[in-house]
Amino acid sequence: MSIDGLIVSSTAADAEAVETIKNHHAELAGALGSLVESVLVAAERGTEIDLAHAALVEFLTEELMPHAVAEEESLYPAAARTERARPLIESMIAMHRVIGSLVDQIRRDRSPVRVAAAAEALRVAFNAHLIDENDRILPIVAADPGVSLATVTEGMHELLGGGGDCCGGHDHGCGGHDHGGHDHGAPAELHEHSIGGHVCQCEQDNADPVLDVREVPHSIRHATVFGAFDAVPAGGALILIAPHDPIPLLHQLHDRSGGRIAVDYEQRGPDAWRLRLTRI
């Protein structure tokens, strides 16, 4: 069950599994949002959409749809053990069919306008679907002493993602704790364009996807950014808007990407920090 937004689990292992699944959901949502935004920008500007379309289709085929299949094969049957959850499971599966139909439309269509419309509809539907899973399905499974969520999902990349923790498999103290000897300034190599407080005013084409995490719950904020940046191709960039200087996050992205990231500060507060994150 859920109390004040916190999921009460029957075991510590299940509590950890819940957090891992919710983080993976955030990564999927972040990646989908970044890819859809790239498609929308291309359609709006009338520029070449093929690369953005292909990247979106690849993500849908290799990540999003396998995730939906895994849910129907393992997570939903576990939740359906509880009688009151069965109508909810039916509605979740029905939403999967809607999502699948939109994915098919995105794969099939060649009209930039139609692809963009289907992509935006998919983003809205998928985000609403994840809220239901996080707030309604996971509490039921986690609270059932007769089901081990950890066992049900063990080894399932489709449900758990790559690392299973908020730092992509590394321990770097999410939330601003000590970073293994680093001070709380971002790594120097991340700031080659913003040394000494200079805010980069270089001309940009403003065609990069924008991720505003100010309204994203803190518990999944980093995972959302991880997913969005994972979707950025080499040489591409993501515009991040944050409520504060996201230095712990920058450390994590630097380690997660093997240092293949450059950061330009375009705005430093007071109400928002705007950064251009470029994959190099």
N, C-alpha and C positions, 0 to 999 in steps of 0.2 A: 504494500500500500504506500501512499504518499502522504506526508505530513508537512504542510507549509513548504511544498516544493521539493522536499527531501524524500528520497525513496528509501523505505525501510525494507531491508533485505533479511532473509532467513540466515544467511551465513556471510562471513567476511569475504569469501571468494565470490559470492554472488554480487555483493556490493561493488567489488572491484570490476566484475564483468559488466555491471550496469554502467559504470563510469567509462569503461573502455568503449562500449557500444555507443554511448552518447557522444563521446569524442569523435568516433568514426563517423557518426551522423553529421557532426559539425564539419568535418573535413569534406564529406561528400557535398554538403550544401555549399561550402565555400568554393569548391572546385566547380560545381555546376553554375554558381552565380558568376564566377569569373569568365567561364566559357560562354555562357549566354550573353553576358555583357559585351563580349567581343563580337558576337554575331549581331547584336542589336546596333552596335556602333557602325559596323560595316554596312548594314542595311540602311541605316539612317543617312549615312554619307554617300551611299551609292558607290562604295569602293568594292574591290574584290572580296567576295565572301567565302570563296572555296576553302581557304586554309582554316578559317575560323569554324566553318561548317564541318570540315573533316575532323578537326580536333574535338569538337563537341560530340560527333557521332562515335569517335573512338572511345571517349570517356563513357558514353551511354552504353556502348556494347561491352566494354571490358570491366567497368566498375559498377555503374548504377543498376543495370538490369540483373547481373549476377547477384547483387545485394538483395534485390527483391525476390529472386528465386530462393536464395538461402533462407530468407525470412519465412517464406511459405513452407519450406521443407523442415525447418527446425524450431524457430522462435514461435510461430503462430500455433503449431500443434501443442507446444508446451503451455501456451496461454489458454488454449481451448479446453484444458483440463478443468478450468474453473467455469462453471455453467454460465455465470453472468457475463463472461467475456466472449462467449460464442457469437452473439450478434455483432459485437465490435469487430471480431476477427473477420466476419463476413464483409463488413463495410471496408476493412483494410484491404482485403483481397480485391474488392470491387474497385478501390482506388488504384490498386496495382494495374488493373485492366485499363483504367483511364490513362495512367502513366505510360503503359505499354503502347497504347494507341497513339499518344503524342510522340513517343520515341519513333514509332514506325513512320509517322508523318514527317518528322524531321529527317529521317534517313531517306525518304522517298522524294520529297519535294526538292525542286531546284530553284523555285522562285525565292529570291532573298526576302521579300516581304512575308511570304507564307512561312518560311523557315523561322524567321524572327518571331512571328506571332506564336507559332507552336512552341518555340523555345521559351518564350516568356510565360506562356500558359503552363509549361512543364515546370518551370522554376517555382511558380506560385503553388501548384498542386503538390510538388514534392516537399516543399518547406512545410506546408500544412500537414502533410502526411507524417513527416518526422516529428512534429509537435505531438500528434496523437500517439505515435509510438513511444516517445519519451515519457509522456505524461499519463498514458493510459495502459499501454501494453506492458512495458518494462516493470511498472510497479506490481502488476498482477503476477507475473512470472517470478520476480525476485522475492515476493512475500510468500510464495507457495513452498512450504517445507518439503513437499513431495517431489519437487523439481529442483535440480541443480542447474541454474542458468550457466554457471561456469562450465559444467560438463556438456550441456547442450551445445554451447558455442565453441568449445575447445578446438583450437587449430583452424577455425573457419575465418580465413582472411576476408571473405565477403562480408562478414558481420563485424569483425574486430579491427579490420584495417591492418596496417603494417606493424606498428610498434606496440600499440595497446596503452600508450601513455601520452600525456599532453605534450610531450616534448619530442615526439617522433622516435621514441626508443632511447633517448638520452636522458640523463638526469641533470638538469641545469637549473633546478629550483624555480619552477613556474611561479609566477606571482611576485617575483622581485626578491627572492632569497639569494644567498651567496652563490656565485657562479664559478666556483672552483678557482679562486685566486684573482678573477677579473674584478676590476672596480666596476662601478655602475655606469660607466660611460660605454657606449657601443664600441666594438672592435674598430681600431683605427682604419682598417682597410674598407670598412663600410662607409666611411665619411670622407672619401677623397674629394667629394664635391661640396662638402659643408664644413670644412675645418674652421675652427675659431668662431663658430656661431653664424657663419655666412649662410644665408638661405639661397639655394640655387634658383636663379631666375632665367636659366637657359631656355631658349625657345623650344617648345615641345609641340607635337601635333595633337596632343590632348585626345588621342584615340585609344589610350590604354583603358582597360576596365577599372572601375572604381569600386572599392570595398569600404563601406562606412560601417565600422564596428561599434560605434558609440551606443547603439541600442541592442547590441548582441550581449546576452548574459555573460558575465565575467567568467563563469565556469567553463564555457565553451568558446570563448573569444579567441584564444590562441589556436585551438584546433581549426576554427573557421578560417583563420588566416593561413595556416599550414596548407589546408586544402586548396585555397584560392591560389597561393603561390606555387603549389605543385603543378597547377594547370597552366602556368606561364611558360611559354617555350623559351629556348635559349635566345637571347637578344631581345626578348619581350619584357614588358614591365607591368606592374600592378600599382595603382594608386591606392594607398591605405590612408584612411581618415580615422584617427584614434582620439579618445578623450584626454590623453596624456602622452608624454614622450614614452614610446613603447620600448625602452632599452632592454628589459629582460627578453622580450619577444625577438628583438633584433639579434641578441646572442643566440637564441634558439634557432632562428632561421639561418644564421651564419653556419652553425654546426650542422644543422639538418641538410643544408645545401652543399656542404663541403667547402664553404667559403665562396661559392659561386654566386655572390649577390653584391650589388652596389646600392647604396641608399643615398637619395637626395632629399633633403628637407625642403619642402616648398612652402610650408607654413609652420611656425612654432607658437601655437597657442594664440590667445589665452583660452579660447573655448574648444579649439580643435588643433591637432597636429596632423599635417598632411605630408605624406612621404611617398616618393616614387621608389619602388623596389624593383630593381632590374636584375634579371637572371643573366649572368655572364659566363 
